[in-house]
Amino acid sequence: MRVDGRIVRELGTVVRPGERVEVDGTAVALPAEPTYLLLHKPLGVVTTMRDPQGRSTISDLVPLQRGVFPVGRLDYATSGALLLTNDGDLAHRLLHPRFGVEKTYRVTIAGWLSAEDVHRLTHGVTLSEFRASGSKVRVVSVRRESSVLDITIHEGRNRQVRRMFEALGHRVLELTRIRFGPLKLGGLPAGRFRPLTAKEVAALERHRRPPGESPRTTPA
């Protein structure tokens, strides 16, 4: 075995980050450390690492060498909480409908939300190709010509929140995702990112288990 060109024969040799390891002349790729970041995606940024049209992407905000990718998408005109990770297994589970990860959006709509509108949102809204399941709705404030609401959904279809309100006759003026599962946007400024806390990572780890499955315990 060689480490950075040096022949190593001692068992238990420690390999430092960045060192090149070769066995029989073949480079060995060491597994990347799991990385979990929360980004506040701003408006006008594409949720991809590269864009053929030359638009701003999240890679302009997060260094590419971290090897992370977005878990799901926020559209061009939507801001808010976006999880970035290099943990493909966890990302798949967080996006799978079976797990029903909640997403909460702060939405400003034109007009006032009627009792009938609230009833339809909480019991499901039929769109062109699917029926959006019931959501949780909380009125934050009512203004003269608009309303601010928090809506929590379990699905993640393309432009789902906007389309739900459009189906009720309300134009969406602003849309920000303020929570993704256990991750809250809080006071994180637009365009900035932070590593998840140990508590947040532990909360995400629960999604590795199928719904209803208890964590495994080691026999005494």
Buried (B, 14 or more C-beta within 10 A) or exposed (E): BBBEEEEEEEEEEEBEEEEEBBEEEEEEEEEEEEBBBBBBBBBEBBBBBEBEEEEBBBBBBBEEEBEBBBBBBBBEEBBBBBBBBBBEEBBEBBBEEEBEBEBBBBBBBEBBBEEEBBEBBEEEBEBEEEEBEBBEBEEEEEEEEBBBBBBBBBBBEEBBBBBBBBBBEBEBBBBBBBBBBBBBBEEBEBBEBEEBEEEBBEBBEBBBEEEEEEEEEEEE
